Amino acid sequence: QGFEAATPNMPIVESSRIRTGDGAAEIEFEDNSTLRVATDSVVEFPRLELLPSVATLSTVRIVKGMAYASLAPTKGNEFTLAFGQRTLQLSPSSHVRLEMDASQAKLAVLDGKTPVDGASGATEVGKNRTLTFDLANQNPPAIAKNVTQTPFDNWDHTSAEYHQRFTS
């Protein structure tokens, strides 16, 4: 099936794919941004570049399941989150959770702001908002003024705090 068992500190290279099954995974990028992948998820890494200027260009595609992205505050880096036919350019210092199933994707903005294309153009969606994307069409997402908790939120919060404490 093209998958091998992962080991701690195993490097992820461009075009890699991760499937978590019963486990979970945490990926740290060159700029100290992190991606935490919950159980029963599939994630692809179509673009991972380190430019001569030391800026990073990363594209992560969530194929199935749930993932949390915590971006470092470094300006100049680009982090693109792709899902279905959509792509979002996440802002530095943002922290989001994306849940996907066959028909929809829910993006919860846990911290920072996320630019999203809407009916009246691009807009920034702030902390504690959830965007629901219908994967069958390109309509603007529905925006809810809250974030529903999931069982993995505590794991993500604890991991993000740990990572922030030891990288500063």
C-alpha positions as CSV (number, residue, x, y, z in Angstrom):
1,Q,0.0,0.0,0.0
2,G,3.0,2.3,-0.1
3,F,3.1,3.1,3.6
4,E,5.9,2.3,6.1
5,A,5.9,2.5,9.8
6,A,7.2,5.9,11.0
7,T,9.8,6.4,13.6
8,P,10.5,9.4,15.9
9,N,12.4,12.2,14.3
10,M,11.9,10.7,10.8
11,P,12.3,13.5,8.2
12,I,9.3,14.3,6.0
13,V,10.2,15.2,2.4
14,E,8.2,16.8,-0.4
15,S,5.6,14.4,-1.9
16,S,5.4,12.4,1.4
17,R,2.1,11.1,2.7
18,I,1.2,10.3,6.3
19,R,-1.7,8.0,7.4
20,T,-2.2,7.8,11.1
21,G,-4.6,4.9,11.6
22,D,-5.0,4.3,15.4
23,G,-2.1,6.7,16.2
24,A,-1.4,10.4,16.0
25,A,1.6,12.3,14.6
26,E,3.3,15.7,15.1
27,I,5.4,17.2,12.3
28,E,7.8,20.1,12.9
29,F,8.7,22.3,10.0
30,E,12.0,24.2,9.3
31,D,10.6,27.4,10.8
32,N,9.3,25.7,14.0
33,S,5.7,25.6,12.8
34,T,3.9,22.4,13.7
35,L,1.2,20.1,12.3
36,R,-0.5,17.7,14.6
37,V,-2.4,14.9,12.9
38,A,-5.2,13.1,14.7
39,T,-6.2,9.4,14.4
40,D,-7.6,8.0,11.2
41,S,-6.2,10.9,9.0
42,V,-4.3,11.2,5.8
43,V,-2.0,14.2,5.0
44,E,0.1,14.9,2.0
45,F,3.1,17.3,1.7
46,P,3.1,18.4,-2.0
47,R,5.5,21.3,-1.4
48,L,8.3,21.7,1.2
49,E,10.9,24.3,0.2
50,L,13.6,26.2,2.0
51,L,14.6,29.2,-0.1
52,P,18.2,30.7,-0.2
53,S,16.7,33.6,1.8
54,V,15.9,31.0,4.5
55,A,12.1,31.6,4.0
56,T,10.0,28.5,3.8
57,L,7.3,27.5,1.4
58,S,5.1,24.7,2.7
59,T,1.9,23.2,1.3
60,V,0.0,20.6,3.3
61,R,-3.0,18.8,1.9
62,I,-5.4,17.3,4.3
63,V,-7.0,14.4,2.4
64,K,-9.0,12.9,5.3
65,G,-9.5,13.3,9.0
66,M,-8.3,16.1,11.4
67,A,-5.2,18.1,11.7
68,Y,-4.0,21.2,13.7
69,A,-1.6,23.7,12.3
70,S,0.4,26.0,14.6
71,L,2.4,28.5,12.6
72,A,5.5,30.2,13.8
73,P,5.5,34.1,14.0
74,T,8.2,34.3,11.3
75,K,7.2,36.8,8.5
76,G,8.1,35.9,4.9
77,N,7.3,32.2,5.3
78,E,4.3,30.8,3.3
79,F,2.1,28.0,4.7
80,T,-0.7,26.8,2.5
81,L,-3.4,24.5,3.8
82,A,-5.1,22.6,1.0
83,F,-8.3,20.5,1.2
84,G,-10.8,19.4,-1.4
85,Q,-10.5,22.0,-4.2
86,R,-9.7,24.7,-1.7
87,T,-6.4,26.3,-0.6
88,L,-5.9,28.8,2.3
89,Q,-2.7,30.8,2.9
90,L,-2.4,30.8,6.7
91,S,-1.0,33.8,8.4
92,P,2.1,33.7,10.7
93,S,1.2,33.0,14.4
94,S,-2.1,31.5,13.4
95,H,-3.4,28.2,14.9
96,V,-6.2,26.3,13.2
97,R,-7.9,22.9,13.2
98,L,-9.3,21.3,10.1
99,E,-11.7,18.5,10.2
100,M,-12.7,16.8,6.9
101,D,-15.2,14.2,5.9
102,A,-16.5,13.2,2.4
103,S,-18.9,16.2,2.0
104,Q,-17.5,19.1,4.1
105,A,-14.5,20.6,5.8
106,K,-14.6,22.6,9.1
107,L,-11.8,25.0,9.8
108,A,-11.7,26.3,13.4
109,V,-9.5,29.4,13.9
110,L,-8.1,28.8,17.4
111,D,-5.7,31.7,17.4
112,G,-4.7,34.5,15.0
113,K,-6.5,35.4,11.7
114,T,-7.0,33.4,8.5
115,P,-7.7,35.1,5.2
116,V,-10.6,33.5,3.3
117,D,-12.2,34.3,-0.1
118,G,-15.9,35.1,0.3
119,A,-18.8,36.4,-1.7
120,S,-17.6,40.0,-1.3
121,G,-13.9,39.3,-1.8
122,A,-11.1,38.3,0.6
123,T,-11.8,38.7,4.3
124,E,-9.9,37.8,7.5
125,V,-11.6,35.4,9.9
126,G,-10.5,35.8,13.5
127,K,-10.1,33.7,16.6
128,N,-13.0,31.6,17.8
129,R,-14.7,31.3,14.5
130,T,-15.5,28.2,12.5
131,L,-15.8,28.1,8.7
132,T,-17.7,25.2,7.1
133,F,-16.8,24.5,3.5
134,D,-19.1,22.5,1.2
135,L,-16.7,20.3,-0.7
136,A,-19.1,19.7,-3.6
137,N,-19.0,23.4,-4.7
138,Q,-17.0,26.6,-4.5
139,N,-19.6,28.6,-2.6
140,P,-18.2,30.9,0.2
141,P,-18.0,29.1,3.5
142,A,-20.5,29.5,6.3
143,I,-19.0,31.2,9.3
144,A,-20.0,30.4,12.9
145,K,-19.1,32.6,15.8
146,N,-17.8,29.7,18.0
147,V,-15.5,26.8,18.0
148,T,-16.9,23.4,19.1
149,Q,-14.4,21.4,21.2
150,T,-13.2,18.0,20.0
151,P,-11.5,15.2,22.0
152,F,-8.1,16.1,20.5
153,D,-8.2,19.7,21.5
154,N,-6.6,19.1,24.8
155,W,-3.7,17.1,23.2
156,D,-3.2,19.9,20.7
157,H,-3.2,22.6,23.4
158,T,-0.7,20.7,25.6
159,S,1.6,19.9,22.6
160,A,1.4,23.5,21.3
161,E,2.3,24.9,24.8
162,Y,5.2,22.4,25.2
163,H,6.5,23.3,21.7
164,Q,6.3,27.0,22.3
165,R,8.0,26.8,25.7
166,F,11.0,24.8,24.3
167,T,11.4,26.8,21.0
168,S,11.5,30.3,22.6
